[in-house]
Each structure stands twice: as C-alpha cells, then as structure tokens.
C-alpha cells in the first residue's frame, strides 16, 4: 500500500509502533517497505528496547524496515 499523510509519511509508522506490542506474538517480527529517504527518521519512532534493522534492496537503497519485539526473559 502507498502511504501519505501530513507528517512526512510517519503517522502510519508511529501508530504501528504504538500498537506493535499488542499485535505481535512473543517472538514476532514486523516488516514494512520504506519510502526513499525515510529509513533514518522511521527507525526513530520505535522505543529503544525494540530491535530495529534496515535492509537495503538490490539497488543498495534502504528499503525494508524489520522490527523485533524486546527479548522476553523467562525464569
């Protein structure tokens, strides 16, 4: 889907970061396509405890956002 809003395309990613904990299984992963040049700012909307990785496409352009939930400690 193509996303657009008045917040440089960040409204979707901010909302996803807010609800991700409720949507994902304990070892869940979120994968989203990024618009050109969005990788730096999109990666900042996630809480620091989440693992955020940006993957380049075949043209070596940052294209895919991968986000994993924080590790769960089982005692």
N, C-alpha and C positions, 0 to 999 in steps of 0.2 A: 504494500500500500504506500502511496505517496503521502507524506505528512507536511502540513504547512500550518502555521499559526503566527501570531504577532510576537512570539517570543523566540525568534530565530530557530523555530522547529524544536524547541526544548520542552514545550508543555507536555508532549507525549512521554518523553524520557523521564521527566520529573515525576509525573503521575505513576509511571511504571516502577520507578524507584520507591515510591511511597507504598505501593501495594505488593511489591515483589515477595516480601516475606510471607504474605498471606496466600499467594498463588503457587509458590514453589514447594515441592517435596523437600525433605531434609537434604538431599544431595542434588537439588535442582540446578538447572542452568538456563539462563536467558540468552538468546541470540537475536540480534537485530542488525539490519543493514543500516549503515550510516550514510548521510549525505556528504558530498565532497566538503572537506574542511571542518566537519563537525566533531571529529574524534577527540580533540583536546577538551572542548567545553562539555561534551556529553559525558565524558568519563568523570567529570567533577560533580555530577548530580547524585552520585551514589555515596552512601555512607562509607567511611574509611574501612570499616570491618569487612565490606564486601570485596571480593576479588574481581578486578576489572582488567580485561585484556582487550586490546585492539588488534585485529588481524588484517593484514594487507590483502588486497585482491591480486589477481595475476598481473596487473599493471603496476604493482607495488604501491597502490594507493590505499590508505587506511579505509577499510570498508565495512568490517564486521565488528560489532560490539559483543563480547562474551562476558557475562557476569555470573559469578557463582556466589551462593549464599555463604555466610561465615561458617567455618567449621564447627560442628557440634561436638562437644565433649561429653562422652558417655562414661559414667563412673560405675 
